[in-house]
Amino acid sequence: MISELRLRNFKRFGDQQTRIPLGPLTIMLGGNSAGKSSILQALLMLRQSWESGPAAVIELRPAGRLVTLGRFGNIAHRHRNVPVEIGISWDEGEKSADFTWEADYLLNATGDIDENRLPEAGTLTACTLRGRNGTILLGGAQVTNDRARQIEIPFLEIAPPNSEAEQASPLVAGWRAFADKERRSAIPVIRLDPSENTRRIERGSVPTVEQIIEAEKRAGRLSTVQAAETLGTELKQARESWTQSHAALLSEDSPFVAALTREIDDLFFGSAKKFANLRYIGPTRVPGQRIYARDSSTDDEVGSRGERLGDILFRFPDREEAINNMLQSMRVPYQVINRPLLTLDALVELFLLDTRPHGATVGVPDVGFGVSQLLPILAEWAAVLGGTKPQTLLVEQPELHLHPDWQVELLRLFSEPLRRSAPQAGSANPQAILETHSEYLVLAAQQLVREGVLDPENVTLLAVNVENGVTCVQRIRMAGDGEFMDPWPDGFFPQRDNLLYGEWLERMRW
C-alpha cells in the first residue's frame, strides 16, 4: 500500500515539497481546479513512464496511455525551468523512493522560455531511496550507448538508516570500504540494458580527473586553485594504486554487490511495482453498451472509461460473480449477465436481470445511466479484492450519476475490507483513493466510524485547496465518534447552510 505521495514543482504544486498522506481508504475533496486530479495524475504518469521497461525510468513522459498532460514543460510548475520531484512511500512508510527529473528548455528571441517548444520529457537527475538497511543516493542517468540505449545510474552515497544503526552491514560496510578518492576511480553504477532486459551493478564509466575537479568546483567544495591541484594529484595517485583487492568489492559475487542488488530490487525497482499495481477509473465513463468488442489484450483492466467491461467479464467469469454480489450488497436491483454474440465470437452481449418482482432481462442502455457508471468501478474493485498482491484503485468522481443512497452504499463497499470484523482474505492491503465532490461519501465514512465498524485511522480525508496560486493539502482527522478533529479550510460543504440560512444569518449580524 502506498502510504505517502510527495510532490514538488508539479503543476500547481510549488517549490516547497507537499507531503500527501494516503491510507487504505482515502477521500479527497476540494474545489474545481484545486489540484485533486493532479495527485492521481502524478501516480498514473509514473506508471506509464515505467510500463515500457526498467530503462524507461530515466524519462518522465507526461503523455501516454493513461494520462495525456502534454509535454514536460507543461507539467513543470508555472512552466518554469525547474526540476520536477515525485516521491512515494510504502510498507507503512518504511520504504520510499524520491525521483527528480529535469529538462533542457529552449529560449526565444527575448531570452524567455519558448512556450511553443517545451521539452517533451524529463530526464532522471537524482534519486533517493530509503529502506530498513539505509539510504541510497543515486545520480543522474546517462545513456552510454546510443544504439543499444544502455544506461548508467551512478551511486553517490550510502548511509545507515540512522545514527544508532548497525554500521557493519554488508551494504554500508562495503560502501565505506571505498575512500572518497577510490570511489572516484571506481564508481558503482546500475547498468540497464533494454535490449537484453537486464540490470546489474558494476563499475561504471570512470570520469576523468578534470571532470571530477569541475564537478567539485560546481558543488562549492574547491575554493582555491591549490585545492584543485591537490585533489588532482590525489586522484591520479588513487588510480595508479587501484588494486585487485579493491576491484573485488565490485565483483558479481561480492557481499557488497549482493546486498546492493537486493536493496535496488526492493526500493528502486520495487517502487515501479507499486506503480504497476495501480488501477484507474476516470471521471468520464462510457455509456452502457448492448454489445462490447473483445480484444487481444492480455491485461485484466476494464479501461479508464470502462470501455472494456464486456470483454473483461467474458474472460474472467469470477469477476462477474463478484460484481453481482456487490450489486446485491448495495441493494442495486440488477444482476449482470454476459454472453458471446452467437453469430460473432469477437463480440460480447451484456444484459441486466431486474431482480424486482416482475422484472425483465434488459440491456444496459435500457436502465438508468447510473448503473453503467457504477459497473466499471465494481469490476476494478473486484479485481483488487480478488488479487494476491497489494493493489490500489484510483477513482475520480465515483458518485457520477449515482443517487445519494447508492453513493453511501458504494462507500460502505469500499470500507468492507477495512472493517474490524472483516476476515483477512484475498488481496493484501487493498487500497482505494477517491477524488470526489460528494459530501455523502464523507458522511457515510463518519457513520461507519461512529458505529465502531471502521477504525478512523483507516480513513484519510484530504482537503485540497489553493493558496496564493499553489495547491495545498491538509489531512482532516476523525475522532472515534466520527467527528472531525481538524477544521476544514473553507468549512465542510457550507453551501447547504448558506442556502438555507444565509439570509437569516446576514440579518442577525445587524
Buried (B, 14 or more C-beta within 10 A) or exposed (E): BBBBBBBBBBBBBBEEEBEBBBBBBBBBBBEEEBBBBBBBBBBBBBBBBBBEEBBBBBBBBBBBEBBEBEBBBBBBBEBEEBBBBBBBBBBEEEBBBBBBBBBEBEEEEEEEBEEEEBBBBBBBBBBBBBBEBBBBBBBBBBBBEEEEBBBBBBBBEBBBBEEEEEEEBBBBBBBBBBEEBBBBBBBBBBBBBBEEEEBEBBBBEBBEBEEBBBEBBEEEEBEEEEBBEEBBEBBEEBBEEEEEEBEEBBEEEBEBBBBBBBBBEBBBBBBBBBBEBBBBBBBEBBEBBBEBEBBEEEEBBBBBBBBBBBBBBBBBEEBBBBBBEBBEEBEBBBBBBBEBBEEEEEBBBBBBBBEEEEEEEBBBBBBEBBBBBBBBBBBBBBBBBBBEEBBBBBBBBBBBBBEBEBBBBBBBBBBBBBBEEEEEEBBEBBBBBBBBBBBBBBBBBBBBBBEEBBBBEBBBBBBBBBEEEBBBBBBBEBEEEBEBEEEBBEEBBEEEEEEEEEEEEEEEEE
